[in-house]
Amino acid sequence: GLVLSMIEAVQSEGLAEYCDVFVEKGAFTAKEAERILVKAKSGGLKLKLHAGEFNDIGGVELGVKIKATSIDHLEHISARGIKMMAKTKTVGVLMPGVPFHLMTGVYAPARKLIQAGVPIALATDYNPGSSPTLSMPMIMALACREMKLSPAEAINAATINAAFALDRADEIGSLEPGKKADMLILNIRHHQQLPYWFGMNPVEQIIKDGKVLYPKG
């Protein structure tokens, strides 16, 4: 009742673009999440899920069923879940900072997802409990080391695929005519050095929509 009424308030005031539900033991069941997401979709919100972080309790199947834009985490996705996602356009958003910080040793099966044809993106899942980092270079470094992504795959997952995970790939995520000029100028000699130098900030210049934001002249 409370959650559904909150969704109505958010929709009426135009406060959000997405509704995201965490399907996990101790959070929402798949059945509870479906009720929330159906309500959100009926009001025009796009849908996302956090699922499979610690347990596989039907979140992936629900995400496929409701045609979620993305499903985040997926550390414990099943072989069946991978096959189901491969038949959709849903992006799997992988967050290696979480198992790194929690020291679980269980990372999302990135290679299996890629081989099955599931598009993957990378994100920090920034939060004080399980992933207290804002560093995308660090996330990319972990993705290469722990999930066996190549540097090119990690960069792709952090840029254009991440834009697809937000349903904004038509305007951001890559340098193409007609898209916003969002760019980072990095102090590296080769793209492979971006995940190689972990724990460092290689950013020399930030350009957002064609405007230089850093360093400020």
GROMACS elastic network, one bead per residue, 0.5 to 0.9 nm:
[ bonds ]
;  ai    aj funct       b0    kb
    1     4     6  0.52347   500
    1     5     6  0.60921   500
    1     6     6  0.85660   500
    2     5     6  0.51543   500
    2     6     6  0.61470   500
    2     7     6  0.86952   500
    3     6     6  0.50200   500
    3     7     6  0.62801   500
    3     8     6  0.87848   500
    3    36     6  0.74313   500
    4     7     6  0.50621   500
    4     8     6  0.64322   500
    4     9     6  0.88379   500
    4    35     6  0.86826   500
    4    36     6  0.64226   500
    4    39     6  0.70886   500
    4    40     6  0.81971   500
    5     8     6  0.50772   500
    5     9     6  0.63971   500
    5    10     6  0.87319   500
    6     9     6  0.50746   500
    6    10     6  0.61756   500
    6    11     6  0.85720   500
    7    10     6  0.50460   500
    7    11     6  0.60744   500
    7    12     6  0.85314   500
    7    19     6  0.82638   500
    7    36     6  0.82572   500
    7    39     6  0.77337   500
    7    40     6  0.64356   500
    7    43     6  0.85656   500
    8    11     6  0.51340   500
    8    12     6  0.60670   500
    8    13     6  0.86155   500
    8    39     6  0.85143   500
    8    40     6  0.79856   500
    8    43     6  0.77127   500
    9    12     6  0.51760   500
    9    13     6  0.61994   500
    9    14     6  0.84055   500
    9    15     6  0.84609   500
   10    13     6  0.53940   500
   10    14     6  0.58979   500
   10    15     6  0.51476   500
   10    16     6  0.64460   500
   11    14     6  0.50637   500
   11    15     6  0.65746   500
   11    16     6  0.71078   500
   11    17     6  0.87172   500
   11    40     6  0.80674   500
   11    43     6  0.64513   500
   11    44     6  0.76979   500
   11    45     6  0.75138   500
   12    15     6  0.80047   500
   12    43     6  0.87029   500
   13    16     6  0.85705   500
   14    17     6  0.77862   500
   16    19     6  0.75749   500
   16    45     6  0.74727   500
   17    44     6  0.82899   500
   17    45     6  0.55533   500
   17    46     6  0.62203   500
   17    47     6  0.87477   500
   18    40     6  0.82735   500
   18    41     6  0.89992   500
   18    44     6  0.88625   500
   18    45     6  0.51460   500
   18    47     6  0.55237   500
   18    48     6  0.68796   500
   19    36     6  0.85086   500
   19    37     6  0.68549   500
   19    40     6  0.64094   500
   19    41     6  0.82454   500
   19    45     6  0.62199   500
   19    46     6  0.62159   500
   19    47     6  0.51833   500
   19    48     6  0.61395   500
   19    49     6  0.82063   500
   20    37     6  0.78661   500
   20    46     6  0.86319   500
   20    47     6  0.60853   500
   20    49     6  0.50938   500
   20    50     6  0.71174   500
   21    27     6  0.89131   500
   21    28     6  0.74130   500
   21    33     6  0.61451   500
   21    34     6  0.89427   500
   21    36     6  0.79319   500
   21    37     6  0.76196   500
   21    47     6  0.84920   500
   21    48     6  0.67417   500
   21    50     6  0.61179   500
   21    51     6  0.84620   500
   22    27     6  0.63808   500
   22    28     6  0.61116   500
   22    29     6  0.84927   500
   22    33     6  0.76870   500
   22    49     6  0.58954   500
   22    51     6  0.61643   500
   22    59     6  0.83199   500
   23    26     6  0.87352   500
   23    27     6  0.62243   500
   23    29     6  0.55683   500
   23    30     6  0.59654   500
   23    32     6  0.86503   500
   23    33     6  0.67245   500
   23    49     6  0.70649   500
   23    50     6  0.60517   500
   23    51     6  0.51266   500
   23    52     6  0.75625   500
   23    53     6  0.87804   500
   23    56     6  0.88787   500
   23    57     6  0.73751   500
   23    58     6  0.77799   500
   23    59     6  0.54769   500
   23    60     6  0.88865   500
   24    27     6  0.52048   500
   24    28     6  0.58663   500
   24    29     6  0.64148   500
   24    30     6  0.81674   500
   24    50     6  0.81306   500
   24    51     6  0.64329   500
   24    52     6  0.70409   500
   24    53     6  0.73842   500
   24    54     6  0.72195   500
   24    55     6  0.64933   500
   24    56     6  0.76972   500
   24    57     6  0.66633   500
   24    58     6  0.88185   500
   24    59     6  0.77044   500
   25    28     6  0.69663   500
   25    29     6  0.70965   500
   25    54     6  0.81002   500
   25    55     6  0.71153   500
   25    57     6  0.76701   500
   26    29     6  0.84159   500
   28    31     6  0.79654   500
   28    32     6  0.58606   500
   28    33     6  0.59328   500
   29    32     6  0.51617   500
   29    33     6  0.60694   500
   29    34     6  0.85238   500
   29    57     6  0.73855   500
   29    58     6  0.79947   500
   29    59     6  0.79960   500
   30    33     6  0.50257   500
   30    34     6  0.60419   500
   30    35     6  0.87218   500
   30    57     6  0.69980   500
   30    58     6  0.57053   500
   30    59     6  0.56401   500
   30    61     6  0.86960   500
   30    62     6  0.65849   500
   31    34     6  0.51856   500
   31    35     6  0.65185   500
   31    36     6  0.89089   500
   31    58     6  0.88062   500
   31    62     6  0.85576   500
   32    35     6  0.53199   500
   32    36     6  0.65044   500
   32    37     6  0.87749   500
   33    36     6  0.51165   500
   33    37     6  0.60309   500
   33    38     6  0.84569   500
   33    49     6  0.86724   500
   33    59     6  0.83932   500
   33    62     6  0.83477   500
   34    37     6  0.50891   500
   34    38     6  0.58971   500
   34    39     6  0.84100   500
   34    62     6  0.69921   500
   34    63     6  0.88542   500
   34    66     6  0.80418   500
   35    38     6  0.53523   500
   35    39     6  0.63016   500
   35    40     6  0.87170   500
   36    39     6  0.52349   500
   36    40     6  0.62430   500
   36    41     6  0.87156   500
   37    41     6  0.59910   500
   37    42     6  0.84753   500
   37    45     6  0.86581   500
   37    46     6  0.87634   500
   37    47     6  0.66783   500
   37    48     6  0.85063   500
   37    66     6  0.80523   500
   38    41     6  0.51094   500
   38    42     6  0.61590   500
   38    43     6  0.88024   500
   38    47     6  0.89863   500
   38    66     6  0.78895   500
   39    42     6  0.52411   500
   39    43     6  0.66848   500
   39    45     6  0.89003   500
   40    43     6  0.53347   500
   40    44     6  0.66238   500
   40    45     6  0.53452   500
   40    46     6  0.75117   500
   40    47     6  0.76776   500
   41    44     6  0.50983   500
   41    45     6  0.50010   500
   41    46     6  0.61942   500
   41    47     6  0.69901   500
   42    45     6  0.74347   500
   46    68     6  0.74485   500
   46    69     6  0.71468   500
   47    63     6  0.84115   500
   47    66     6  0.79720   500
   47    67     6  0.77476   500
   47    69     6  0.59123   500
   47    70     6  0.75578   500
   48    63     6  0.74402   500
   48    67     6  0.89290   500
   48    68     6  0.52286   500
   48    69     6  0.57833   500
   48    70     6  0.52397   500
   48    71     6  0.58929   500
   48    72     6  0.78017   500
   49    59     6  0.73244   500
   49    60     6  0.81957   500
   49    62     6  0.87518   500
   49    63     6  0.65870   500
   49    68     6  0.71927   500
   49    69     6  0.86228   500
   49    70     6  0.66800   500
   49    72     6  0.61122   500
   49    73     6  0.89752   500
   50    53     6  0.74662   500
   50    59     6  0.76148   500
   50    60     6  0.87961   500
   50    70     6  0.86326   500
   50    71     6  0.57035   500
   50    73     6  0.61050   500
   50    74     6  0.80300   500
   51    54     6  0.82713   500
   51    55     6  0.79987   500
   51    56     6  0.73831   500
   51    57     6  0.81277   500
   51    58     6  0.80689   500
   51    59     6  0.50482   500
   51    60     6  0.62947   500
   51    63     6  0.86644   500
   51    71     6  0.65426   500
   51    72     6  0.60772   500
   51    73     6  0.59834   500
   51    74     6  0.60198   500
   51    75     6  0.85048   500
   51    76     6  0.84690   500
   51    77     6  0.82737   500
   52    55     6  0.51504   500
   52    57     6  0.72429   500
   52    58     6  0.82380   500
   52    59     6  0.67352   500
   52    60     6  0.72529   500
   52    72     6  0.80993   500
   52    73     6  0.61470   500
   52    75     6  0.57245   500
   52    77     6  0.56114   500
   52    78     6  0.88179   500
   53    56     6  0.77440   500
   53    72     6  0.82441   500
   53    73     6  0.52638   500
   53    74     6  0.57120   500
   53    75     6  0.52080   500
   53    76     6  0.60910   500
   53    77     6  0.83575   500
   53    98     6  0.88872   500
   53    99     6  0.89642   500
   53   108     6  0.86158   500
   54    74     6  0.86623   500
   54    75     6  0.70259   500
   54    76     6  0.63777   500
   54   106     6  0.89899   500
   55    75     6  0.83830   500
   55    76     6  0.59757   500
   55    77     6  0.82871   500
   56    59     6  0.69808   500
   56    60     6  0.79176   500
   56    74     6  0.85560   500
   56    75     6  0.89417   500
   56    76     6  0.58357   500
   56    77     6  0.62447   500
   56    78     6  0.73282   500
   57    60     6  0.82142   500
   57    61     6  0.89362   500
   58    61     6  0.53136   500
   58    62     6  0.62043   500
   58    63     6  0.86731   500
   58    81     6  0.89005   500
   59    62     6  0.50594   500
   59    63     6  0.61146   500
   59    64     6  0.86960   500
   59    71     6  0.84221   500
   60    64     6  0.62848   500
   60    65     6  0.85675   500
   60    71     6  0.70684   500
   60    74     6  0.80573   500
   60    77     6  0.73146   500
   60    78     6  0.88716   500
   60    81     6  0.60507   500
   60    82     6  0.85723   500
   60    84     6  0.82910   500
   60    85     6  0.77516   500
   61    64     6  0.52244   500
   61    65     6  0.61564   500
   61    66     6  0.87777   500
   61    80     6  0.89869   500
   61    81     6  0.65264   500
   61    84     6  0.73525   500
   61    85     6  0.83045   500
   62    66     6  0.61795   500
   62    67     6  0.83290   500
   62    68     6  0.84676   500
   63    66     6  0.54150   500
   63    67     6  0.58867   500
   63    68     6  0.50954   500
   63    69     6  0.83664   500
   63    70     6  0.77463   500
   63    71     6  0.66098   500
   63    85     6  0.85594   500
   63    90     6  0.80304   500
   64    67     6  0.50109   500
   64    68     6  0.64040   500
   64    71     6  0.88503   500
   64    81     6  0.88311   500
   64    84     6  0.68922   500
   64    85     6  0.63186   500
   64    87     6  0.87234   500
   64    88     6  0.70019   500
   64    90     6  0.72586   500
   65    68     6  0.78851   500
   67    70     6  0.84700   500
   67    88     6  0.75800   500
   67    89     6  0.79927   500
   67    90     6  0.68042   500
   68    71     6  0.69257   500
   68    89     6  0.86579   500
   68    90     6  0.60306   500
   68    91     6  0.84309   500
   69    89     6  0.75271   500
   69    90     6  0.51336   500
   69    91     6  0.64274   500
   69   164     6  0.81502   500
   69   165     6  0.60693   500
   69   166     6  0.71800   500
   69   167     6  0.70240   500
   70    89     6  0.85329   500
   70    90     6  0.50042   500
   70    92     6  0.57509   500
   70    93     6  0.66173   500
   70   164     6  0.86827   500
   70   165     6  0.55229   500
   70   166     6  0.78757   500
   71    74     6  0.74560   500
   71    90     6  0.70203   500
   71    91     6  0.63526   500
   71    92     6  0.51528   500
   71    93     6  0.60439   500
   71    94     6  0.87086   500
   71   165     6  0.87028   500
   72    91     6  0.83154   500
   72    92     6  0.58799   500
   72    94     6  0.60566   500
   72    95     6  0.74755   500
   72   123     6  0.88358   500
   72   125     6  0.87756   500
   73    76     6  0.82546   500
   73    77     6  0.87466   500
   73    92     6  0.75531   500
   73    93     6  0.61708   500
   73    94     6  0.51247   500
   73    95     6  0.57765   500
   73    96     6  0.83317   500
   73    98     6  0.85728   500
   73   107     6  0.87867   500
   73   108     6  0.69102   500
   73   125     6  0.87785   500
   74    78     6  0.87443   500
   74    92     6  0.73268   500
   74    93     6  0.78280   500
   74    94     6  0.68350   500
   74    95     6  0.86660   500
   74   107     6  0.83137   500
   74   108     6  0.54606   500
   74   109     6  0.77829   500
   75    94     6  0.80498   500
   75    95     6  0.87730   500
   75    96     6  0.89798   500
   75    99     6  0.85623   500
   75   106     6  0.63550   500
   75   107     6  0.52323   500
   75   109     6  0.67084   500
   76   106     6  0.80618   500
   76   107     6  0.82544   500
   76   108     6  0.68434   500
   76   109     6  0.82830   500
   77    80     6  0.80893   500
   77    81     6  0.58634   500
   77    82     6  0.67862   500
   77   108     6  0.76462   500
   77   109     6  0.79770   500
   78    82     6  0.63337   500
   78    83     6  0.87222   500
   79    82     6  0.51494   500
   79    83     6  0.63881   500
   79    84     6  0.87168   500
   79   112     6  0.87555   500
   80    83     6  0.51583   500
   80    84     6  0.62146   500
   80    85     6  0.87053   500
   81    84     6  0.50335   500
   81    85     6  0.61700   500
   81    86     6  0.85560   500
   82    85     6  0.51897   500
   82    86     6  0.61395   500
   82    87     6  0.89435   500
   82   112     6  0.78734   500
   82   113     6  0.62676   500
   82   116     6  0.70654   500
   82   117     6  0.89619   500
   82   118     6  0.74683   500
   83    86     6  0.51180   500
   83    87     6  0.67989   500
   83   113     6  0.86667   500
   83   116     6  0.68910   500
   83   117     6  0.88335   500
   83   118     6  0.85681   500
   84    87     6  0.55359   500
   84    88     6  0.72213   500
   85    88     6  0.53372   500
   85    89     6  0.75311   500
   85    90     6  0.65047   500
   85    91     6  0.81825   500
   85    92     6  0.82621   500
   85   113     6  0.86954   500
   85   116     6  0.87899   500
   85   117     6  0.85536   500
   85   118     6  0.63116   500
   86    89     6  0.75600   500
   86    90     6  0.81684   500
   86   113     6  0.79132   500
   86   116     6  0.60490   500
   86   117     6  0.54229   500
   86   119     6  0.81804   500
   87    90     6  0.87107   500
   87   117     6  0.83744   500
   87   118     6  0.81704   500
   88    91     6  0.85469   500
   88   118     6  0.80897   500
   89   118     6  0.78474   500
   89   119     6  0.77036   500
   90   118     6  0.77371   500
   90   119     6  0.74859   500
   90   164     6  0.89653   500
   90   165     6  0.77098   500
   91   118     6  0.68210   500
   91   119     6  0.51945   500
   91   120     6  0.55674   500
   91   121     6  0.68384   500
   91   161     6  0.77065   500
   91   162     6  0.83728   500
   91   164     6  0.72658   500
   91   165     6  0.55764   500
   92   113     6  0.82138   500
   92   118     6  0.69512   500
   92   119     6  0.62237   500
   92   121     6  0.61752   500
   92   122     6  0.85047   500
   92   165     6  0.78918   500
   93   119     6  0.86001   500
   93   120     6  0.56416   500
   93   122     6  0.54860   500
   93   123     6  0.66027   500
   93   157     6  0.85669   500
   93   161     6  0.89553   500
   93   162     6  0.77423   500
   93   165     6  0.73473   500
   94   107     6  0.85609   500
   94   108     6  0.65132   500
   94   110     6  0.77906   500
   94   120     6  0.68545   500
   94   121     6  0.60646   500
   94   122     6  0.50175   500
   94   123     6  0.63527   500
   94   124     6  0.85116   500
   94   125     6  0.89085   500
   94   143     6  0.85347   500
   94   157     6  0.89981   500
   95    98     6  0.60015   500
   95    99     6  0.79882   500
   95   107     6  0.83077   500
   95   108     6  0.79167   500
   95   121     6  0.86933   500
   95   122     6  0.60048   500
   95   123     6  0.53339   500
   95   124     6  0.56901   500
   95   125     6  0.61910   500
   95   131     6  0.86388   500
   95   139     6  0.73827   500
   95   143     6  0.83497   500
   96    99     6  0.58138   500
   96   100     6  0.62470   500
   96   101     6  0.86893   500
   96   107     6  0.62819   500
   96   108     6  0.74928   500
   96   122     6  0.81042   500
   96   123     6  0.81040   500
   96   124     6  0.75716   500
   96   125     6  0.88906   500
   96   131     6  0.88525   500
   96   139     6  0.62973   500
   96   140     6  0.84783   500
   96   142     6  0.61669   500
   96   143     6  0.62044   500
   96   146     6  0.77773   500
   96   147     6  0.79989   500
   97   100     6  0.50357   500
   97   101     6  0.59880   500
   97   102     6  0.84490   500
   97   123     6  0.83930   500
   97   124     6  0.61166   500
   97   125     6  0.74706   500
   97   126     6  0.85291   500
   97   130     6  0.79200   500
   97   131     6  0.55413   500
   97   132     6  0.81954   500
   97   133     6  0.75745   500
   97   138     6  0.81236   500
   97   139     6  0.60286   500
   97   142     6  0.72627   500
   97   143     6  0.88013   500
   98   101     6  0.53038   500
   98   102     6  0.60123   500
   98   103     6  0.81229   500
   98   104     6  0.85463   500
   98   107     6  0.86004   500
   98   124     6  0.79552   500
   98   125     6  0.73588   500
   98   126     6  0.88638   500
   98   130     6  0.53463   500
   98   132     6  0.86267   500
   99   102     6  0.50263   500
   99   103     6  0.53976   500
   99   104     6  0.51312   500
   99   105     6  0.59708   500
   99   106     6  0.60815   500
   99   107     6  0.62215   500
   99   130     6  0.79931   500
   99   131     6  0.83824   500
  100   103     6  0.50623   500
  100   104     6  0.70117   500
  100   105     6  0.70049   500
  100   106     6  0.86151   500
  100   107     6  0.83931   500
  100   130     6  0.89305   500
  100   131     6  0.82007   500
  100   142     6  0.80537   500
  101   104     6  0.81250   500
  101   130     6  0.62532   500
  101   131     6  0.60334   500
  101   132     6  0.79209   500
  102   105     6  0.83131   500
  102   129     6  0.88882   500
  102   130     6  0.62082   500
  102   131     6  0.79815   500
  103   106     6  0.82527   500
  104   107     6  0.81824   500
  105   146     6  0.88737   500
  106   109     6  0.88840   500
  107   110     6  0.81939   500
  107   143     6  0.89256   500
  107   146     6  0.69740   500
  107   147     6  0.65955   500
  108   111     6  0.87935   500
  108   113     6  0.87437   500
  108   147     6  0.70302   500
  109   112     6  0.54936   500
  109   113     6  0.63107   500
  109   114     6  0.87726   500
  109   147     6  0.67259   500
  110   113     6  0.51058   500
  110   114     6  0.61237   500
  110   115     6  0.85433   500
  110   120     6  0.75529   500
  110   143     6  0.84846   500
  110   147     6  0.57765   500
  110   148     6  0.74954   500
  110   149     6  0.73663   500
  111   114     6  0.50952   500
  111   115     6  0.60088   500
  111   116     6  0.84800   500
  111   147     6  0.71280   500
  111   148     6  0.70227   500
  111   149     6  0.72698   500
  112   115     6  0.51199   500
  112   116     6  0.61007   500
  112   117     6  0.86698   500
  112   118     6  0.86771   500
  113   116     6  0.51748   500
  113   117     6  0.63727   500
  113   118     6  0.51606   500
  113   119     6  0.74924   500
  113   120     6  0.74889   500
  114   117     6  0.51187   500
  114   118     6  0.53854   500
  114   119     6  0.65423   500
  114   120     6  0.71426   500
  115   118     6  0.75159   500
  119   157     6  0.82140   500
  119   161     6  0.69900   500
  119   164     6  0.89836   500
  120   156     6  0.88864   500
  120   157     6  0.58805   500
  120   158     6  0.89360   500
  120   161     6  0.64829   500
  120   162     6  0.79107   500
  120   165     6  0.85188   500
  121   154     6  0.81623   500
  121   156     6  0.77191   500
  121   158     6  0.57434   500
  121   159     6  0.78109   500
  121   160     6  0.82740   500
  121   161     6  0.51376   500
  121   163     6  0.84821   500
  121   164     6  0.83632   500
  121   165     6  0.70178   500
  122   136     6  0.82137   500
  122   139     6  0.73207   500
  122   140     6  0.74334   500
  122   143     6  0.80930   500
  122   154     6  0.74363   500
  122   155     6  0.87935   500
  122   156     6  0.89102   500
  122   157     6  0.53570   500
  122   159     6  0.83709   500
  122   161     6  0.81429   500
  122   162     6  0.65961   500
  123   126     6  0.81865   500
  123   136     6  0.70309   500
  123   139     6  0.70870   500
  123   140     6  0.88156   500
  123   157     6  0.87499   500
  123   158     6  0.70088   500
  123   162     6  0.77975   500
  124   127     6  0.85331   500
  124   131     6  0.68543   500
  124   132     6  0.83459   500
  124   133     6  0.65612   500
  124   134     6  0.63267   500
  124   135     6  0.71199   500
  124   136     6  0.65137   500
  124   138     6  0.88884   500
  124   139     6  0.63978   500
  125   130     6  0.80747   500
  125   131     6  0.60738   500
  125   132     6  0.82452   500
  125   133     6  0.81390   500
  125   134     6  0.85515   500
  126   129     6  0.87553   500
  126   130     6  0.78522   500
  126   131     6  0.52165   500
  126   132     6  0.54976   500
  126   133     6  0.56189   500
  126   134     6  0.61490   500
  127   130     6  0.62134   500
  127   131     6  0.53244   500
  127   132     6  0.52666   500
  127   133     6  0.75484   500
  128   131     6  0.62442   500
  128   133     6  0.84287   500
  129   132     6  0.69294   500
  131   134     6  0.86723   500
  133   136     6  0.83179   500
  133   138     6  0.84911   500
  133   139     6  0.87390   500
  134   138     6  0.86516   500
  134   139     6  0.88724   500
  135   138     6  0.53102   500
  135   139     6  0.64875   500
  135   140     6  0.88369   500
  135   199     6  0.82757   500
  135   200     6  0.89585   500
  135   201     6  0.82973   500
  136   140     6  0.61320   500
  136   141     6  0.85018   500
  136   158     6  0.76922   500
  137   140     6  0.50662   500
  137   141     6  0.61521   500
  137   142     6  0.86986   500
  137   194     6  0.66006   500
  137   195     6  0.60736   500
  137   197     6  0.83470   500
  137   198     6  0.68583   500
  137   199     6  0.77124   500
  137   200     6  0.78208   500
  137   201     6  0.75696   500
  137   202     6  0.83991   500
  138   142     6  0.62365   500
  138   143     6  0.85535   500
  138   195     6  0.70421   500
  138   197     6  0.85546   500
  138   198     6  0.55508   500
  138   199     6  0.59642   500
  138   200     6  0.79150   500
  139   142     6  0.51354   500
  139   143     6  0.61201   500
  139   144     6  0.87295   500
  139   154     6  0.88773   500
  139   158     6  0.89775   500
  139   195     6  0.82772   500
  139   198     6  0.88937   500
  140   144     6  0.62808   500
  140   145     6  0.86511   500
  140   149     6  0.86439   500
  140   151     6  0.78084   500
  140   154     6  0.56084   500
  140   155     6  0.72798   500
  140   157     6  0.87447   500
  140   158     6  0.75744   500
  140   194     6  0.79533   500
  140   195     6  0.54758   500
  140   196     6  0.89981   500
  140   198     6  0.86504   500
  141   144     6  0.53265   500
  141   145     6  0.62795   500
  141   146     6  0.84626   500
  141   151     6  0.83427   500
  141   154     6  0.82305   500
  141   194     6  0.76850   500
  141   196     6  0.63480   500
  141   197     6  0.76914   500
  141   198     6  0.59119   500
  141   199     6  0.87050   500
  142   145     6  0.50746   500
  142   146     6  0.55392   500
  142   147     6  0.72748   500
  142   148     6  0.88066   500
  142   195     6  0.78497   500
  142   198     6  0.84437   500
  143   146     6  0.55011   500
  143   148     6  0.64457   500
  143   149     6  0.58718   500
  143   150     6  0.84750   500
  143   151     6  0.88373   500
  143   154     6  0.66944   500
  143   195     6  0.84693   500
  144   147     6  0.57300   500
  144   150     6  0.58238   500
  144   151     6  0.65501   500
  144   153     6  0.85896   500
  144   154     6  0.68535   500
  144   195     6  0.70611   500
  144   196     6  0.87035   500
  145   148     6  0.56018   500
  145   149     6  0.74077   500
  145   150     6  0.89809   500
  145   195     6  0.88543   500
  146   149     6  0.81624   500
  149   152     6  0.79552   500
  149   153     6  0.57650   500
  149   154     6  0.59664   500
  150   153     6  0.50888   500
  150   154     6  0.61995   500
  150   155     6  0.86696   500
  150   192     6  0.83835   500
  151   154     6  0.50855   500
  151   155     6  0.62043   500
  151   156     6  0.85665   500
  151   191     6  0.70244   500
  151   192     6  0.53096   500
  151   193     6  0.81189   500
  151   194     6  0.75344   500
  151   195     6  0.64121   500
  151   196     6  0.84196   500
  152   155     6  0.51678   500
  152   156     6  0.61093   500
  152   157     6  0.85398   500
  152   191     6  0.73463   500
  152   192     6  0.73108   500
  153   156     6  0.50279   500
  153   157     6  0.60257   500
  153   158     6  0.85570   500
  154   157     6  0.50329   500
  154   158     6  0.61372   500
  154   159     6  0.86683   500
  154   195     6  0.80822   500
  155   158     6  0.50924   500
  155   159     6  0.61743   500
  155   160     6  0.84837   500
  155   191     6  0.83188   500
  155   194     6  0.85506   500
  155   195     6  0.87315   500
  156   159     6  0.53019   500
  156   160     6  0.58130   500
  156   161     6  0.61799   500
  156   162     6  0.81405   500
  156   173     6  0.88815   500
  157   160     6  0.65826   500
  157   162     6  0.59859   500
  158   161     6  0.65062   500
  158   162     6  0.54513   500
  158   163     6  0.83497   500
  158   173     6  0.84884   500
  159   162     6  0.51963   500
  159   163     6  0.62808   500
  159   164     6  0.88624   500
  159   172     6  0.83859   500
  159   174     6  0.67453   500
  160   164     6  0.64050   500
  160   165     6  0.87501   500
  160   169     6  0.63998   500
  160   172     6  0.73514   500
  160   174     6  0.56050   500
  161   165     6  0.62769   500
  161   166     6  0.87941   500
  161   169     6  0.77099   500
  161   173     6  0.73258   500
  162   166     6  0.65715   500
  162   167     6  0.87201   500
  162   168     6  0.87386   500
  162   169     6  0.81502   500
  162   173     6  0.70862   500
  163   166     6  0.51439   500
  163   167     6  0.61998   500
  163   168     6  0.51415   500
  163   170     6  0.82921   500
  163   171     6  0.84325   500
  163   172     6  0.62489   500
  163   173     6  0.51162   500
  163   174     6  0.86016   500
  164   168     6  0.57721   500
  164   170     6  0.83945   500
  164   173     6  0.80363   500
  165   168     6  0.76667   500
  165   169     6  0.82535   500
  166   169     6  0.75830   500
  167   170     6  0.79640   500
  168   171     6  0.57335   500
  168   172     6  0.61560   500
  168   173     6  0.78590   500
  169   172     6  0.53357   500
  169   173     6  0.58753   500
  169   174     6  0.79323   500
  169   179     6  0.88082   500
  170   173     6  0.81954   500
  170   178     6  0.85085   500
  170   179     6  0.68913   500
  171   174     6  0.83621   500
  171   176     6  0.89002   500
  171   178     6  0.72406   500
  171   180     6  0.58548   500
  172   175     6  0.78081   500
  172   176     6  0.87547   500
  172   179     6  0.57653   500
  172   180     6  0.57692   500
  172   181     6  0.78916   500
  172   182     6  0.71513   500
  173   179     6  0.83995   500
  173   180     6  0.86631   500
  173   182     6  0.78921   500
  174   179     6  0.76212   500
  174   180     6  0.86541   500
  174   181     6  0.86161   500
  174   182     6  0.81379   500
  174   183     6  0.87803   500
  175   178     6  0.88799   500
  175   179     6  0.68363   500
  175   180     6  0.78371   500
  175   181     6  0.67967   500
  175   182     6  0.77367   500
  175   183     6  0.80257   500
  176   179     6  0.56841   500
  176   180     6  0.82962   500
  176   181     6  0.84504   500
  177   180     6  0.84720   500
  178   181     6  0.88780   500
  179   182     6  0.85141   500
  179   209     6  0.87608   500
  180   208     6  0.77883   500
  180   209     6  0.50090   500
  180   210     6  0.71214   500
  181   207     6  0.71126   500
  181   208     6  0.62420   500
  181   211     6  0.81435   500
  182   206     6  0.79210   500
  182   207     6  0.55214   500
  182   209     6  0.51761   500
  182   210     6  0.65504   500
  182   211     6  0.85076   500
  183   205     6  0.82217   500
  183   206     6  0.61810   500
  183   208     6  0.64904   500
  183   209     6  0.82631   500
  183   210     6  0.81651   500
  184   203     6  0.65591   500
  184   204     6  0.74944   500
  184   205     6  0.57847   500
  184   207     6  0.62141   500
  184   208     6  0.86353   500
  185   188     6  0.89673   500
  185   202     6  0.84102   500
  185   203     6  0.60591   500
  185   204     6  0.55202   500
  185   206     6  0.65369   500
  185   207     6  0.81061   500
  186   189     6  0.85896   500
  186   194     6  0.84340   500
  186   201     6  0.87736   500
  186   202     6  0.52230   500
  186   204     6  0.53795   500
  186   205     6  0.70400   500
  187   201     6  0.87884   500
  187   202     6  0.50856   500
  187   203     6  0.62950   500
  187   204     6  0.61456   500
  188   191     6  0.72525   500
  188   192     6  0.87595   500
  188   193     6  0.62128   500
  188   194     6  0.69314   500
  188   202     6  0.68942   500
  189   192     6  0.84997   500
  189   193     6  0.70501   500
  190   193     6  0.55910   500
  190   194     6  0.76059   500
  191   194     6  0.56510   500
  191   195     6  0.82254   500
  192   195     6  0.64569   500
  192   196     6  0.65590   500
  193   197     6  0.60542   500
  194   197     6  0.60457   500
  194   198     6  0.78442   500
  194   202     6  0.76559   500
  195   198     6  0.61026   500
  197   200     6  0.62925   500
  197   201     6  0.86795   500
  197   202     6  0.84712   500
  198   201     6  0.84102   500
  201   204     6  0.86118   500
  203   206     6  0.73226   500
  204   214     6  0.77028   500
  204   215     6  0.74954   500
  205   212     6  0.73167   500
  205   213     6  0.76414   500
  205   214     6  0.52746   500
  205   215     6  0.60094   500
  206   211     6  0.83138   500
  206   212     6  0.58641   500
  206   213     6  0.55204   500
  206   215     6  0.72742   500
  207   210     6  0.57616   500
  207   211     6  0.52489   500
  207   213     6  0.57914   500
  207   214     6  0.72403   500
  208   211     6  0.52017   500
  208   212     6  0.64000   500
  208   213     6  0.66889   500
  209   212     6  0.85107   500
  212   215     6  0.73191   500
  212   216     6  0.72768   500
  212   217     6  0.86642   500
  213   216     6  0.59800   500
  213   217     6  0.88365   500
  214   217     6  0.79744   500
